[in-house]
């Protein structure tokens, strides 16, 4: 059985604990409920994300494509001829067409989560164009900009997240990051056959597009991913519930990158998703796969989550906290006595120096001491102080970022 536990109807901060059950692996949140919510803040947050996705083409063409063509037009005649002889103008015009392809994909993605309030963009007669025009006219009347640079960066990042989680091209990065976590988890429960692991419940906070939680379920465990970001929730809902064929969709996640590019084909290369079908789970009868939408602390500090989880797996998650002690307290509350916590990631504290946000930052060694002081017992034999990993990397780029992440296995003591 597969469920979607809509911990807060995709409204940040208030878990309502409702559960939606579906046939197959349909882990589908009810986004439309948030649209109709009386909570104005939540409605606005959801609307802003929809606007970001739908305005992608217009924003990207104006700021990334037409601007470059205009700069070439301003060159001297001699310089324009030289640039043209390289095929650079053709490259930019090709990028324009690929941005349009990306927008068609993003339209489908948004529709998958707003099906009751948005016409089908794949149907030419559905009125989608008119609906989209009216949507942005409504925002304009409300005094809102179509979108912002911040939101557009999130859209670009989401396209690269698809590569990381659901494309063959992301396999190496997944093996770097998810691989050690999966090995440690299976080692912890090696005494249980995969066919019998369905009673072992594994929580994955900060699940993003859901691949790690999916891989855990593929190993026989009942896994639940938790995600706070609407951008990630829209994307995970689409790939988990609305894909029916391997490599069904083609996107161009690197079309926006004009710097540190070796070859034109590197920038304009297609990426197909998904590389596996999320609906096909090998232990479908014994293991559950679910996703919750909402704030990790709000959902899992609730009374009904106390002592519920046999394992927690965190990947690039702990540094998303404003106060990591609140994360640790929530994990302690949710874990059964004797449960295991497996962590891998850096400490790029997300709210460090963010205006208007509180944040407490710790060194790695300070963080490890906090973990111990809360009461967790670390397994020194499984501590790795430096694992080289990347995050949504463009492996063909001349610029590569590498994290020296650390990994540990810790346990909540038995009573």
C-alpha positions as CSV (number, residue, x, y, z in Angstrom):
1,X,0.0,0.0,0.0
2,X,1.2,3.5,-0.8
3,X,-0.1,6.6,0.9
4,X,0.4,10.3,0.8
5,X,0.2,11.8,4.3
6,X,-0.7,15.4,3.6
7,X,0.7,16.6,6.9
8,X,-0.5,20.1,6.3
9,X,-2.4,20.2,3.0
10,X,0.8,21.7,1.6
11,X,0.4,24.7,3.9
12,X,3.6,25.5,5.8
13,X,3.5,25.2,9.5
14,X,0.3,23.4,10.5
15,X,0.2,19.6,10.3
16,X,-3.4,18.3,10.0
17,X,-2.4,14.7,9.9
18,X,-4.8,13.7,7.0
19,X,-3.9,10.7,4.9
20,X,-4.8,10.1,1.3
21,X,-4.6,6.5,0.1
22,X,-4.3,5.6,-3.5
23,X,-3.9,2.5,-5.7
24,X,-0.4,1.9,-7.0
25,X,2.4,4.2,-6.0
26,X,0.4,7.4,-6.2
27,X,1.8,9.7,-3.6
28,X,-0.3,12.6,-4.5
29,X,-0.8,15.8,-2.5
30,X,-3.9,17.9,-2.7
31,X,-2.5,21.2,-3.8
32,X,-5.9,22.7,-4.8
33,X,-7.0,22.6,-1.2
34,X,-4.3,25.0,-0.3
35,X,-5.4,27.4,-3.1
36,X,-8.9,27.5,-1.5
37,X,-7.6,27.8,2.0
38,X,-8.6,30.8,4.1
39,X,-5.0,31.1,5.2
40,X,-3.9,34.0,3.0
41,X,-0.2,33.5,3.7
42,X,-0.3,29.9,2.5
43,X,-2.4,30.8,-0.6
44,X,0.1,33.5,-1.5
45,X,3.0,31.2,-1.1
46,X,1.5,28.6,-3.3
47,X,0.5,31.2,-5.9
48,X,4.1,32.6,-6.0
49,X,5.5,29.2,-6.8
50,X,3.0,28.6,-9.5
51,X,3.8,32.0,-10.9
52,X,7.5,31.2,-10.8
53,X,7.0,28.0,-12.8
54,X,4.7,29.6,-15.4
55,X,6.7,32.7,-15.9
56,X,9.9,30.8,-16.5
57,X,9.9,31.2,-20.3
58,X,9.2,35.0,-20.3
59,X,11.7,35.7,-17.6
60,X,14.5,33.6,-19.1
61,X,14.0,34.8,-22.6
62,X,14.1,38.5,-21.5
63,X,17.0,38.2,-19.1
64,X,19.0,35.4,-20.7
65,X,18.3,35.2,-24.4
66,X,17.1,38.5,-25.9
67,X,19.6,40.4,-23.8
68,X,22.5,38.5,-25.3
69,X,21.1,39.0,-28.9
70,X,20.8,42.7,-28.2
71,X,24.4,42.9,-27.0
72,X,25.5,41.3,-30.2
73,X,23.4,43.8,-32.2
74,X,25.3,46.6,-30.5
75,X,28.7,45.3,-31.7
76,X,30.5,46.9,-34.7
77,X,29.8,45.3,-38.0
78,X,33.2,43.6,-38.1
79,X,32.7,42.1,-34.7
80,X,29.2,41.0,-35.5
81,X,30.5,39.1,-38.5
82,X,33.1,37.4,-36.5
83,X,30.6,36.3,-33.8
84,X,28.2,35.2,-36.5
85,X,30.9,33.1,-38.2
86,X,31.3,31.1,-35.0
87,X,27.6,30.1,-34.9
88,X,27.1,32.0,-31.6
89,X,23.9,33.7,-32.8
90,X,22.5,30.3,-33.9
91,X,23.4,28.9,-30.5
92,X,21.5,31.5,-28.7
93,X,18.5,31.2,-30.9
94,X,18.6,27.4,-30.4
95,X,18.7,28.0,-26.7
96,X,15.6,30.1,-27.1
97,X,13.7,27.2,-28.6
98,X,14.9,24.9,-25.8
99,X,13.7,27.3,-23.1
100,X,10.2,27.0,-24.7
101,X,10.5,23.2,-24.5
102,X,11.3,23.5,-20.8
103,X,8.3,25.7,-20.3
104,X,6.0,23.1,-21.8
105,X,7.4,20.6,-19.4
106,X,6.9,23.0,-16.4
107,X,3.3,23.6,-17.5
108,X,2.6,19.9,-17.3
109,X,4.4,19.8,-13.9
110,X,2.2,22.6,-12.5
111,X,-1.0,21.1,-13.9
112,X,-0.3,17.8,-12.2
113,X,-0.7,19.5,-8.9
114,X,-3.4,22.0,-9.7
115,X,-5.6,19.8,-11.9
116,X,-8.8,21.0,-10.4
117,X,-8.1,24.7,-10.9
118,X,-5.9,24.9,-14.1
119,X,-6.8,23.9,-17.7
120,X,-4.7,21.1,-19.2
121,X,-1.8,22.8,-21.0
122,X,-1.4,19.7,-23.3
123,X,-4.9,20.4,-24.7
124,X,-4.9,23.2,-27.2
125,X,-8.6,23.7,-26.7
126,X,-8.6,23.8,-22.9
127,X,-8.1,27.5,-22.6
128,X,-4.8,27.3,-20.8
129,X,-3.3,30.3,-22.5
130,X,-6.3,32.4,-21.6
131,X,-6.1,31.1,-18.0
132,X,-2.4,31.8,-17.7
133,X,-2.9,35.4,-19.0
134,X,-5.7,35.9,-16.5
135,X,-3.6,34.5,-13.7
136,X,-0.8,37.1,-14.2
137,X,-3.4,39.9,-14.8
138,X,-4.8,39.0,-11.4
139,X,-1.3,39.2,-9.8
140,X,-0.8,42.6,-11.5
141,X,-4.1,43.9,-10.1
142,X,-3.0,42.7,-6.7
143,X,0.2,44.8,-7.0
144,X,2.4,41.7,-7.4
145,X,5.3,41.3,-9.8
146,X,5.0,38.3,-12.1
147,X,7.9,36.6,-10.3
148,X,11.3,37.4,-8.8
149,X,14.9,36.5,-9.5
150,X,14.9,34.4,-6.3
151,X,12.0,32.3,-7.5
152,X,13.5,31.9,-11.0
153,X,16.7,30.6,-9.5
154,X,14.6,28.0,-7.7
155,X,13.0,27.0,-11.0
156,X,16.4,26.6,-12.6
157,X,17.6,24.6,-9.6
158,X,14.5,22.3,-9.8
159,X,15.4,21.5,-13.4
160,X,18.9,20.4,-12.2
161,X,17.3,18.5,-9.3
162,X,15.6,16.3,-11.9
163,X,19.0,15.4,-13.2
164,X,20.3,14.6,-9.8
165,X,17.4,12.4,-8.7
166,X,15.7,11.0,-11.8
167,X,18.1,11.0,-14.8
168,X,20.8,8.5,-15.9
169,X,23.2,11.5,-16.0
170,X,22.7,11.9,-12.2
171,X,23.7,8.3,-11.4
172,X,27.3,9.1,-10.3
173,X,26.2,11.9,-8.0
174,X,23.5,9.7,-6.5
175,X,26.1,6.9,-5.9
176,X,28.3,9.5,-4.2
177,X,25.7,10.7,-1.8
178,X,22.8,8.2,-1.5
179,X,25.1,5.2,-2.0
180,X,26.9,5.3,1.4
181,X,23.6,6.0,3.2
182,X,21.9,3.0,1.6
183,X,24.9,0.8,2.4
184,X,24.8,1.8,6.0
185,X,21.1,1.3,6.3
186,X,21.2,-2.2,4.8
187,X,24.1,-3.1,7.1
188,X,22.0,-2.0,10.1
189,X,19.2,-4.3,9.1
190,X,21.1,-7.1,7.3
191,X,19.5,-9.6,9.6
192,X,16.1,-9.0,8.0
193,X,15.4,-10.2,4.5
194,X,14.2,-7.5,2.1
195,X,10.9,-9.3,1.8
196,X,10.3,-8.9,5.5
197,X,11.6,-5.3,6.0
198,X,8.2,-3.7,5.4
199,X,7.7,-3.4,9.2
200,X,10.9,-1.3,9.4
201,X,9.9,2.4,9.1
202,X,12.4,4.8,7.7
203,X,12.0,8.6,7.7
204,X,13.8,10.8,5.1
205,X,13.5,14.5,6.0
206,X,14.3,17.0,3.3
207,X,13.4,14.4,0.7
208,X,13.5,16.8,-2.3
209,X,12.3,15.0,-5.4
210,X,12.0,11.7,-3.5
211,X,14.7,9.5,-5.1
212,X,16.5,8.6,-1.8
213,X,13.2,7.7,-0.1
214,X,12.2,5.6,-3.2
215,X,15.6,3.8,-3.2
216,X,15.1,2.9,0.5
217,X,11.6,1.5,-0.3
218,X,13.2,-0.5,-3.2
219,X,15.3,-2.3,-0.5
220,X,12.2,-3.5,1.3
221,X,11.8,-0.8,3.9
222,X,8.7,1.3,4.4
223,X,9.9,4.8,3.8
224,X,8.4,8.2,4.1
225,X,9.9,11.3,2.6
226,X,9.2,14.7,4.1
227,X,9.6,18.0,2.2
228,X,8.8,21.6,2.9
229,X,9.5,23.4,-0.4
230,X,6.5,23.9,-2.7
231,X,9.0,23.8,-5.6
232,X,10.2,20.4,-4.6
233,X,6.7,19.2,-3.8
234,X,5.3,20.1,-7.3
235,X,8.3,18.4,-8.9
236,X,8.2,15.2,-6.8
237,X,4.4,14.9,-7.2
238,X,4.9,15.0,-11.0
239,X,7.7,12.5,-11.3
240,X,6.3,10.1,-8.7
241,X,2.7,10.1,-9.8
242,X,2.4,11.4,-13.4
243,X,5.1,9.5,-15.3
244,X,4.2,6.2,-17.0
245,X,7.2,5.5,-19.3
246,X,11.0,5.4,-19.0
247,X,12.6,8.6,-20.2
248,X,9.1,10.0,-20.9
249,X,10.1,13.7,-20.7
250,X,13.0,15.6,-22.1
251,X,14.4,18.8,-20.4
252,X,17.3,21.1,-21.0
253,X,18.5,21.9,-17.5
254,X,21.8,23.6,-18.5
255,X,20.5,25.8,-21.3
256,X,20.8,28.8,-19.0
257,X,24.6,28.3,-18.4
258,X,26.6,30.5,-20.7
259,X,29.8,30.6,-18.7
260,X,32.4,27.8,-18.2
261,X,31.0,25.9,-21.2
262,X,33.4,23.8,-23.3
263,X,31.1,23.0,-26.2
264,X,27.8,24.2,-27.5
265,X,26.4,20.7,-27.3
266,X,27.3,20.6,-23.6
267,X,25.0,23.6,-22.9
268,X,22.2,22.5,-25.2
269,X,22.2,18.8,-24.3
270,X,19.0,17.1,-23.5
271,X,18.3,15.1,-20.3
272,X,15.5,12.5,-20.2
273,X,13.5,11.6,-17.1
274,X,12.8,9.3,-15.4
275,X,15.5,6.7,-15.6
276,X,13.3,4.3,-13.6
277,X,9.6,4.1,-13.1
278,X,8.7,5.2,-9.5
279,X,5.5,3.2,-9.7
280,X,7.4,0.0,-10.0
281,X,8.4,-1.0,-6.5
282,X,9.8,-4.5,-6.0
283,X,8.2,-5.0,-2.6
284,X,4.9,-3.4,-3.4
285,X,2.9,-5.8,-1.2
286,X,5.0,-5.5,2.0
287,X,6.6,-2.0,2.0
288,X,4.9,1.4,2.0
289,X,6.2,4.5,0.2
290,X,4.8,7.9,1.3
291,X,5.5,11.6,1.2
292,X,4.5,14.3,3.7
293,X,4.3,17.9,2.8
294,X,5.2,20.4,5.5
295,X,7.7,21.6,8.1
296,X,9.7,18.7,9.6
297,X,9.5,20.0,13.2
298,X,5.7,20.8,13.0
299,X,4.8,17.3,11.7
300,X,7.2,15.0,13.5
301,X,7.1,16.7,16.9
302,X,3.4,15.9,17.2
303,X,2.2,13.5,19.9
304,X,1.2,10.8,17.3
305,X,4.8,10.7,15.9
306,X,6.4,9.9,19.2
307,X,8.6,6.7,19.1
308,X,7.3,5.8,15.6
309,X,10.4,5.5,13.5
310,X,13.0,2.7,13.3
311,X,15.5,4.8,11.3
312,X,16.0,8.3,10.1
313,X,18.2,9.0,7.1
314,X,19.3,12.6,6.5
315,X,21.2,13.8,3.4
316,X,22.2,17.4,2.9
317,X,19.5,18.2,5.5
318,X,20.8,19.2,8.9
319,X,22.2,22.5,7.7
320,X,18.7,23.7,6.6
321,X,17.9,24.3,10.2
322,X,17.7,27.8,11.8
323,X,18.2,26.1,15.1
324,X,19.6,22.6,14.6
325,X,18.8,21.7,18.2
326,X,15.1,21.8,17.3
327,X,15.8,19.3,14.6
328,X,17.7,17.0,17.0
329,X,14.9,17.2,19.6
330,X,12.3,16.4,16.9
331,X,14.3,13.4,15.7
332,X,14.8,12.1,19.3
333,X,11.0,12.5,19.8
334,X,10.1,10.6,16.6
335,X,12.7,7.8,16.9
336,X,11.9,4.5,18.7
337,X,14.3,3.6,21.5
338,X,17.2,1.8,19.8
339,X,16.5,3.4,16.4
340,X,19.3,4.4,14.1
341,X,20.1,7.8,12.5
342,X,22.3,7.9,9.4
343,X,23.5,11.3,8.3
344,X,25.6,12.6,5.3
345,X,26.2,16.2,4.3
346,X,28.1,19.4,4.7
347,X,27.2,22.3,7.0
348,X,26.3,25.1,4.6
349,X,23.9,26.7,7.1
350,X,21.1,28.0,4.9
351,X,20.1,30.9,7.0
352,X,23.6,32.2,7.7
353,X,23.5,36.0,7.1
354,X,20.0,36.0,5.8
355,X,18.3,39.3,6.6
356,X,15.4,39.0,9.0
357,X,16.1,35.3,9.8
358,X,17.5,33.9,13.1
359,X,20.3,31.4,12.6
360,X,22.8,29.5,14.8
361,X,25.8,28.1,13.1
362,X,28.1,25.4,14.4
363,X,31.4,23.8,13.3
364,X,31.3,20.1,12.4
365,X,33.0,19.3,15.7
366,X,30.6,21.4,17.7
367,X,27.7,19.8,15.9
368,X,28.9,16.3,16.7
369,X,29.2,17.3,20.4
370,X,25.6,18.6,20.3
371,X,24.4,15.3,18.9
372,X,26.1,13.5,21.8
373,X,24.8,15.9,24.4
374,X,21.2,15.4,23.2
375,X,21.8,11.8,24.0
376,X,22.6,10.1,20.7
377,X,25.3,7.4,20.7
378,X,27.7,7.7,17.8
379,X,29.2,4.6,16.2
380,X,32.9,5.7,15.9
381,X,33.6,2.8,13.5
382,X,31.3,4.3,10.9
383,X,32.3,7.9,11.2
384,X,33.8,9.3,8.0
385,X,35.1,12.9,8.3
386,X,35.5,13.6,4.6
387,X,33.5,12.2,1.6
388,X,33.9,14.2,-1.6
389,X,30.4,14.8,-3.1
390,X,28.8,17.2,-5.5
391,X,25.3,18.7,-5.6
392,X,23.3,19.2,-8.8
393,X,26.6,19.4,-10.6
394,X,27.0,19.9,-14.4
395,X,29.7,17.4,-14.9
396,X,30.6,18.9,-18.3
397,X,31.2,22.4,-16.9
398,X,34.6,23.9,-16.4
399,X,33.6,24.9,-12.9
400,X,33.0,22.1,-10.4
401,X,32.1,22.5,-6.7
402,X,33.0,19.7,-4.4
403,X,31.8,19.3,-0.8
404,X,34.0,17.5,1.7
405,X,30.9,16.1,3.5
406,X,31.0,14.0,6.7
407,X,28.9,11.0,7.5
408,X,28.0,9.2,10.8
409,X,25.8,6.6,12.2
410,X,24.1,7.3,15.6
411,X,21.6,5.6,17.7
412,X,18.9,6.5,20.2
413,X,19.7,4.3,23.2
414,X,17.2,1.6,24.1
415,X,15.2,2.1,27.3
